[in-house]
C-alpha cells in the first residue's frame, strides 16, 4: 500500500511543527539568476506553491523577486532556504539567516534547513540547531529542519533538543534509496524531502524506467516523481524550462500500481545515506 496518494498539485501534508508543506515544489539548484526569476514565475503560474532555494545556490534574491512578481499572495507560497554548509554555531547561524531573509526580502521563511552536517564537532552542530530553534520560536522560520543528515546526526539533535526536525532533505529516487534512514525519519515524524528525484537526468533513459513509463502512459520523469509521492516523500524536481516544469507537475492523474512500485523499489542504489562522508 502506498503511503500517500495526493490528487492535486495544491495538496499539502502536515509537518510536526504546526504548518503544512506542499507535496511538490520547484528546486532551483545551480539555476542562474535570470532563469530563476522566470522559472519561479512559471511554476507559480502552473500551480506550484513550494519553491526550494539555498544560500549555496546564490539565487535567493531572484526567488524572492519571482514570488513577488507572480502576484500569488505570499501566504500561499512555501519558501525554503538553507544555511550554508560552512556556517557553524549559534550566532553565525542567526546572522546567516538574516542575510538570507534580506536577500529574499521576506518577513519570514516557511522552512529553514541546515544544508549539511559539516560542523567541526557535535557540540557546534547542536549549537547551530539551537539557533534554528530560536528562529522557529520567534516565528521567523515557520518550520526548521535539516538536509543531508544521517541517523547519527539526527540522534545528536535528539540527545540535546526537544524540537524534532520537521524535514530531512536528502538525495532520493529509486536508484538512491537509503531505506534505513527513510524508515528512521518516518518513525520519528520527520518528513523526508527528495532532492534530485530525477537522478540529474542520468537515469531517464534507463530501459526499466522507460518500460514502466510506456506501460502507464507517462514520461520517465513523471514516473520518478509519482514514485516519490506515493511513498509519502516531498518532491522538488529542478528545471528552468517551462515545458519541463509543467511536465513534472502533471503527476496527479495516474497511479503506479503495486507491480510498478515494487519494480522501482527493487532498483536499489547505495544503502548508506547521502552526506555520510560529512560526519564529524
C-alpha positions as CSV (number, residue, x, y, z in Angstrom):
1,X,0.0,0.0,0.0
2,X,1.3,3.5,-0.8
3,X,2.0,5.9,1.9
4,X,0.4,8.9,0.2
5,X,-1.7,9.4,-2.9
6,X,-2.1,13.2,-3.4
7,X,-4.6,14.0,-6.1
8,X,-3.8,17.7,-6.9
9,X,-0.8,20.0,-7.2
10,X,-2.3,22.0,-4.3
11,X,-2.0,19.0,-1.9
12,X,-0.2,19.7,1.3
13,X,0.9,17.5,4.2
14,X,1.4,18.4,7.9
15,X,4.8,19.0,9.4
16,X,5.4,18.2,13.0
17,X,5.9,21.9,13.9
18,X,2.4,23.1,13.1
19,X,2.5,24.1,9.4
20,X,1.8,22.3,6.2
21,X,4.1,21.9,3.2
22,X,3.1,21.3,-0.5
23,X,3.9,17.8,-1.7
24,X,5.5,19.0,-4.9
25,X,7.8,22.0,-5.5
26,X,10.4,23.6,-7.7
27,X,14.1,23.2,-6.9
28,X,16.4,25.9,-8.2
29,X,19.8,24.4,-7.6
30,X,22.5,25.7,-10.0
31,X,19.9,27.9,-11.7
32,X,21.3,31.2,-13.0
33,X,19.7,34.4,-11.6
34,X,17.6,35.4,-14.7
35,X,16.5,31.8,-15.2
36,X,15.4,31.6,-11.6
37,X,13.0,34.5,-11.8
38,X,11.4,33.1,-14.9
39,X,11.2,29.5,-13.6
40,X,9.7,30.6,-10.3
41,X,7.1,32.7,-12.2
42,X,6.2,29.8,-14.5
43,X,6.0,27.3,-11.6
44,X,3.7,29.6,-9.5
45,X,1.6,30.3,-12.6
46,X,1.2,26.5,-13.1
47,X,0.0,26.0,-9.5
48,X,3.2,25.1,-7.7
49,X,3.3,26.6,-4.2
50,X,6.7,25.3,-2.9
51,X,10.0,26.9,-4.0
52,X,13.3,25.5,-2.7
53,X,16.5,27.5,-2.7
54,X,19.6,27.8,-0.5
55,X,22.4,30.3,0.2
56,X,24.7,28.0,-1.7
57,X,22.6,28.4,-4.8
58,X,23.2,32.1,-5.0
59,X,19.7,32.9,-6.2
60,X,17.8,33.7,-3.1
61,X,17.2,37.3,-4.2
62,X,15.8,36.0,-7.5
63,X,13.5,33.6,-5.8
64,X,12.1,36.5,-3.7
65,X,11.7,38.6,-6.9
66,X,9.9,35.7,-8.7
67,X,7.5,35.3,-5.8
68,X,6.6,39.0,-5.6
69,X,6.2,39.4,-9.3
70,X,4.0,36.3,-9.6
71,X,1.0,38.1,-7.9
72,X,0.4,35.0,-5.8
73,X,-0.3,36.0,-2.2
74,X,2.8,35.5,0.0
75,X,0.9,33.3,2.5
76,X,0.2,30.8,-0.3
77,X,3.8,30.3,-1.3
78,X,6.0,28.0,0.8
79,X,9.6,29.2,0.6
80,X,12.5,27.0,1.7
81,X,16.1,28.2,2.1
82,X,19.2,26.7,3.7
83,X,22.1,27.6,5.9
84,X,25.4,27.5,4.1
85,X,27.4,24.4,5.0
86,X,30.5,26.3,6.1
87,X,28.5,28.3,8.7
88,X,28.6,26.9,12.2
89,X,27.4,27.9,15.6
90,X,24.6,29.7,17.2
91,X,25.4,33.4,16.5
92,X,26.8,32.7,13.0
93,X,23.7,30.8,12.0
94,X,21.4,33.6,13.2
95,X,23.4,36.1,11.3
96,X,23.3,33.9,8.2
97,X,19.6,33.5,8.4
98,X,19.1,37.3,8.5
99,X,21.3,37.6,5.4
100,X,19.1,35.1,3.6
101,X,15.9,36.9,4.7
102,X,17.4,40.2,3.4
103,X,18.2,38.6,0.1
104,X,14.8,37.0,-0.2
105,X,13.1,40.3,1.0
106,X,10.6,38.3,3.0
107,X,9.4,38.8,6.6
108,X,9.6,35.1,7.3
109,X,10.8,31.8,5.7
110,X,8.5,28.9,5.7
111,X,11.2,26.3,6.1
112,X,14.9,26.8,7.1
113,X,17.3,23.9,6.8
114,X,20.8,23.2,7.9
115,X,22.2,22.3,4.5
116,X,25.0,19.9,5.5
117,X,26.2,18.5,8.9
118,X,29.7,19.9,8.3
119,X,30.4,21.5,11.7
120,X,33.7,20.6,13.3
121,X,32.1,18.9,16.3
122,X,28.9,17.5,17.8
123,X,28.6,20.5,20.2
124,X,28.9,23.0,17.4
125,X,26.2,21.2,15.3
126,X,24.0,21.2,18.4
127,X,24.5,25.0,18.8
128,X,23.6,25.5,15.2
129,X,20.4,23.6,15.8
130,X,19.7,25.7,18.9
131,X,19.8,28.8,16.6
132,X,17.2,27.2,14.4
133,X,15.1,26.5,17.5
134,X,15.2,30.2,18.2
135,X,14.2,31.2,14.7
136,X,11.2,28.9,15.0
137,X,10.2,30.2,18.4
138,X,10.3,33.8,17.1
139,X,8.2,32.9,14.0
140,X,11.0,33.9,11.6
141,X,11.1,30.4,10.3
142,X,7.7,28.7,10.4
143,X,9.4,25.3,10.4
144,X,13.1,24.2,10.7
145,X,14.9,21.1,9.7
146,X,18.0,19.6,8.2
147,X,19.4,18.4,4.9
148,X,21.8,15.5,4.2
149,X,21.7,14.4,7.8
150,X,22.4,10.8,8.7
151,X,20.8,8.8,11.5
152,X,23.9,9.7,13.6
153,X,23.4,13.4,13.1
154,X,19.7,13.2,13.8
155,X,20.4,11.3,17.0
156,X,22.7,14.2,18.1
157,X,19.7,16.5,17.8
158,X,17.5,14.1,19.7
159,X,20.1,14.0,22.5
160,X,20.1,17.8,23.1
161,X,16.7,19.1,21.9
162,X,13.0,18.6,22.3
163,X,12.4,20.1,18.9
164,X,12.3,17.3,16.3
165,X,13.4,18.5,12.8
166,X,10.3,19.0,10.5
167,X,12.2,17.8,7.4
168,X,15.3,15.9,6.4
169,X,16.0,16.8,2.7
170,X,18.1,14.1,1.1
171,X,19.0,12.9,-2.4
172,X,16.3,10.3,-3.0
173,X,15.0,8.4,-6.0
174,X,14.6,4.7,-7.0
175,X,18.3,4.4,-7.6
176,X,19.3,6.3,-4.5
177,X,17.1,5.0,-1.7
178,X,18.6,4.9,1.8
179,X,15.8,2.9,3.2
180,X,17.1,2.7,6.8
181,X,17.3,6.5,7.0
182,X,13.9,6.9,5.4
183,X,12.4,4.4,8.0
184,X,14.1,6.2,10.9
185,X,12.7,9.6,9.8
186,X,9.2,8.1,9.3
187,X,9.2,6.6,12.8
188,X,10.0,9.9,14.4
189,X,7.7,12.3,12.5
190,X,10.4,13.8,10.3
191,X,9.2,14.3,6.7
192,X,11.5,13.1,4.0
193,X,12.1,15.6,1.2
194,X,13.7,14.3,-2.0
195,X,16.2,16.4,-4.0
196,X,17.4,15.2,-7.3
197,X,14.3,13.0,-7.7
198,X,15.1,12.8,-11.4
199,X,18.6,11.5,-10.9
200,X,20.1,14.6,-12.5
201,X,18.6,13.3,-15.7
202,X,21.1,10.4,-15.8
203,X,18.6,7.6,-15.5
204,X,15.7,8.9,-17.5
205,X,16.6,6.6,-20.4
206,X,17.1,3.5,-18.3
207,X,15.1,0.8,-20.1
208,X,13.4,-0.4,-16.9
209,X,12.1,3.2,-16.3
210,X,11.1,3.6,-20.0
211,X,9.2,0.3,-19.9
212,X,7.2,1.4,-16.8
213,X,6.6,4.8,-18.3
214,X,5.2,3.3,-21.5
215,X,3.0,0.9,-19.5
216,X,1.4,3.7,-17.5
217,X,1.3,6.2,-20.4
218,X,3.6,8.8,-18.8
219,X,7.1,10.1,-19.2
220,X,10.1,8.7,-17.2
221,X,10.3,11.9,-15.2
222,X,6.7,11.6,-14.2
223,X,7.3,8.1,-13.1
224,X,10.1,9.2,-10.8
225,X,8.1,12.0,-9.3
226,X,5.0,9.8,-8.8
227,X,7.0,7.1,-7.2
228,X,8.2,9.5,-4.6
229,X,4.8,11.0,-4.0
230,X,3.3,7.6,-3.4
231,X,5.9,6.8,-0.9
232,X,4.9,10.0,1.0
233,X,8.0,12.0,0.1
234,X,8.0,15.7,-0.7
235,X,9.3,16.1,-4.3
236,X,11.3,19.1,-5.5
237,X,12.4,18.4,-9.1
238,X,14.5,21.1,-10.6
239,X,14.0,22.6,-14.1
240,X,14.5,26.0,-15.7
241,X,12.4,25.0,-18.7
242,X,8.7,25.8,-18.8
243,X,7.7,22.6,-20.5
244,X,9.6,20.5,-18.0
245,X,8.1,22.4,-15.1
246,X,4.6,21.6,-16.5
247,X,5.6,18.0,-17.2
248,X,6.9,17.5,-13.6
249,X,3.6,18.8,-12.2
250,X,1.4,16.5,-14.3
251,X,1.7,13.6,-11.9
252,X,-1.7,13.6,-10.2
253,X,-3.9,11.9,-12.7
254,X,-2.5,8.5,-12.5
255,X,-1.2,5.9,-10.1
256,X,1.7,3.4,-10.2
257,X,0.3,0.0,-9.3
258,X,1.9,-2.4,-6.8
259,X,3.9,-4.1,-9.5
260,X,5.4,-0.8,-10.8
261,X,6.2,0.4,-7.2
262,X,7.8,-2.9,-6.3
263,X,9.9,-2.8,-9.5
264,X,11.1,0.7,-8.8
265,X,11.8,-0.1,-5.2
266,X,14.0,-3.0,-6.3
267,X,16.3,-0.8,-8.4
268,X,18.3,-0.3,-5.3
269,X,21.2,2.1,-5.1
270,X,23.5,2.9,-2.2
271,X,22.1,1.9,1.2
272,X,24.2,4.4,3.1
273,X,22.6,7.8,3.5
274,X,23.9,10.6,1.2
275,X,26.1,13.1,3.0
276,X,27.5,10.5,5.4
277,X,31.0,11.4,4.4
278,X,30.5,14.8,6.1
279,X,30.1,13.3,9.5
280,X,32.4,14.9,12.1
